[in-house]
Amino acid sequence: MRIITVLVFLGMSVFLWTTAQPSQAHSLIYPPRAMTAANVRGLWGPPVSTRGPIGIRHYREWVYPHFTVVLERGRVIHTIETHPLHLPVPNRIPSPLRPGG
């Protein structure tokens, strides 16, 4: 992974931005922008679930176990990484509130 650092001098102020650039191997973990729907299905298989068409532009969502792909006109416009929600398990189940006491 490459790190790019940019210095910007504005008057007496100095701003420092550091961004990480993914390597080429990392970019193949998720479908890149503009990839066709046929290529997504060929590389990652059929989605777990689908949704769409949505809205005027007829967006479609393909849900995979670790990411969701948003398609428009058969091309990827967004890939959203999803994480499972891990909530703490309570050590006891609270009793319901009783009226008057």
C-alpha positions as CSV (number, residue, x, y, z in Angstrom):
1,M,0.0,0.0,0.0
2,R,1.4,3.4,-1.0
3,I,1.1,6.4,1.2
4,I,0.8,9.8,-0.5
5,T,1.4,12.9,1.6
6,V,0.6,16.4,0.3
7,L,1.8,19.7,1.8
8,V,-0.1,22.9,1.0
9,F,1.2,26.3,2.0
10,L,-1.5,29.0,2.4
11,G,0.0,32.1,3.8
12,M,1.4,31.2,7.2
13,S,-0.6,28.0,7.5
14,V,0.6,24.5,6.5
15,F,-1.9,21.8,5.9
16,L,-0.9,18.1,5.7
17,W,-3.0,15.5,4.0
18,T,-2.1,11.8,4.0
19,T,-4.1,9.3,2.1
20,A,-3.5,5.7,1.6
21,Q,-3.6,4.4,-2.0
22,P,-4.7,0.8,-2.3
23,S,-2.4,-1.6,-4.2
24,Q,-3.6,-3.3,-7.3
25,A,-4.1,-6.6,-5.4
26,H,-6.4,-4.9,-2.9
27,S,-8.6,-3.3,-5.7
28,L,-9.7,-6.8,-6.8
29,I,-11.3,-7.7,-3.5
30,Y,-14.4,-5.6,-4.4
31,P,-15.9,-4.8,-7.8
32,P,-14.4,-1.5,-9.1
33,R,-16.4,1.4,-10.5
34,A,-17.6,0.9,-14.2
35,M,-17.3,-2.9,-14.1
36,T,-20.2,-4.6,-16.0
37,A,-22.8,-6.6,-14.1
38,A,-21.9,-9.7,-16.2
39,N,-18.2,-9.4,-15.0
40,V,-19.4,-9.0,-11.3
41,R,-21.5,-12.1,-11.6
42,G,-18.7,-14.0,-13.3
43,L,-16.1,-13.1,-10.7
44,W,-18.2,-13.1,-7.5
45,G,-21.0,-15.4,-8.5
46,P,-24.7,-14.8,-8.0
47,P,-25.7,-12.3,-5.3
48,V,-27.3,-13.4,-2.0
49,S,-30.2,-11.1,-2.7
50,T,-31.1,-8.3,-5.1
51,R,-33.2,-5.2,-4.9
52,G,-34.4,-2.9,-7.7
53,P,-35.0,-1.2,-9.9
54,I,-35.1,1.8,-7.5
55,G,-35.9,5.4,-8.4
56,I,-35.9,7.2,-11.6
57,R,-32.5,6.1,-12.6
58,H,-33.4,2.4,-12.0
59,Y,-30.5,1.6,-9.6
60,R,-30.1,-2.0,-8.6
61,E,-28.4,-3.4,-5.5
62,W,-26.7,-6.8,-5.4
63,V,-26.0,-8.0,-1.9
64,Y,-23.0,-10.3,-1.3
65,P,-21.8,-11.6,2.1
66,H,-19.2,-8.8,2.7
67,F,-20.2,-6.0,0.3
68,T,-23.1,-4.5,-1.6
69,V,-22.8,-3.5,-5.2
70,V,-25.0,-0.6,-6.6
71,L,-25.5,-0.8,-10.4
72,E,-26.9,1.7,-12.8
73,R,-27.5,0.7,-16.5
74,G,-25.6,-2.5,-15.9
75,R,-22.4,-0.9,-14.5
76,V,-21.1,-0.6,-11.0
77,I,-21.4,2.9,-9.5
78,H,-20.7,2.1,-5.9
79,T,-19.4,-0.8,-3.8
80,I,-20.2,-0.7,-0.1
81,E,-18.3,-2.8,2.3
82,T,-20.6,-4.3,5.0
83,H,-19.6,-5.6,8.4
84,P,-21.7,-7.9,10.6
85,L,-23.2,-6.2,13.6
86,H,-21.7,-7.6,16.8
87,L,-23.7,-6.6,19.8
88,P,-22.8,-7.5,23.4
89,V,-24.9,-10.3,24.8
90,P,-26.6,-9.3,28.0
91,N,-25.8,-11.5,31.0
92,R,-29.5,-11.6,31.9
93,I,-32.7,-10.7,30.1
94,P,-34.4,-7.7,31.8
95,S,-37.9,-8.3,33.2
96,P,-40.7,-6.2,31.8
97,L,-41.8,-3.1,33.8
98,R,-44.8,-3.7,36.0
99,P,-47.4,-1.0,36.3
100,G,-47.6,0.5,39.8
101,G,-44.4,-0.9,41.1
